[in-house]
Amino acid sequence: MAKAFSGRVGLVPALDIETQERFDAVVKATSGVEGVAGYKLGLTSVMRHGLKEAMRRVRDLTDLPILYDHQKAGPDMPDMAKKFTALCAEAEVDGLILFPVAGPTAVDGFVGEALKAGIAPVVGGEIPVADYGVSGGGYLLDDALDRILARSAAAGADHFVLPAHDIAKVTRWSQWIAGNVKDPLVFLTGFGSLGGTIAGAFAAAQACPRRFAIVGRLITDAPDPAAAAAKLYAQMQEQERVAS
């Protein structure tokens, strides 16, 4: 059975790490730190070992929930959803980050198959890159994520991932999610050099009481990953106190 994220706020270190030695060291250092609620497994480890073996290795180090980020799953033919999800279920992944930008049938396919497999679909559609949307010179409509959120919520998703750098967007999306989804969980990503701050993003998303920060290099590149995680969690707690 998939493990659920517990608590109201917390950290999810992103394990996009170049070496297995550093991967192991970061998980060992942080898995007992207060506020670390789970981990995000990315393609670096999966391309090195395969998904099942990468999950086995991280499971040897922690019992916390594991999100798998395929960088990004979902922008594919809808009939790939069942095959992809079956492999993720076999590897005992707890949640899947999905960017089903291929259209409504991709949303239905990838979200629906994840739910059938007992895996939490964590749905997004925008990354903190200046030229991602049309208004910035990119290729996707600026309201693509609005459409994806609505369709995925209708399909049964209640976990979402939002880019933390744009406070106005995070506020709007979080308010929509809170008003349309029962007991939602929001992951925020893109901190440090990508422009997001814990205080700003968590305040913007406060319409959703359950908020978690996916944080990569601020933790994984820190000389002391445990101290870095503890500092970030303290910032979350301070924001919670201010909000209350």
PEBELSUL-V264916 format. One line per field, one symbol per residue. phi: phi as a letter, one per 30 degrees, with the letter a starting at -180 (. if undefined). burial: b if it has 24 or more other ideal C-beta (glycine too) atoms within 12 Angstrom, else e. Layout:
phi=???
burial=???
This chain:
phi=.ddcdcjcblcbdccdcdcdddeddddedcdcdejdclbcccdeddddcjddddddddddcacddbdccdhbdjdbdeddeddddddddddidcbbdbbdddkeddeddddddddddicddccblbcdbecdcedcjdccedcededddddddddjdbcbbbdddcdddddddddddddbbdhdbcccbjciddjdbeddddddcddcdcbbcdbcdecdcdebeddddddddddddddddddd
burial=ebeebebbbbbbbbbbbeeeebbebbbebbbebebbbbbbbbbebbeeeebeebbebbeebbebbbbbbbebbbbbebeebeebbebbbebbbbbbbbbbbbeeebbbbbbbbbbebebbbbbbbbbbeeebbeeeeeebeeebbbbbbbbbbebebbbbbbbbbbbebbbebbebbbeebeebbbbbbbbbebebbbbbbbbbbbbbebbbbbbbbbbbebeebbebbebbbebbbebbeeee
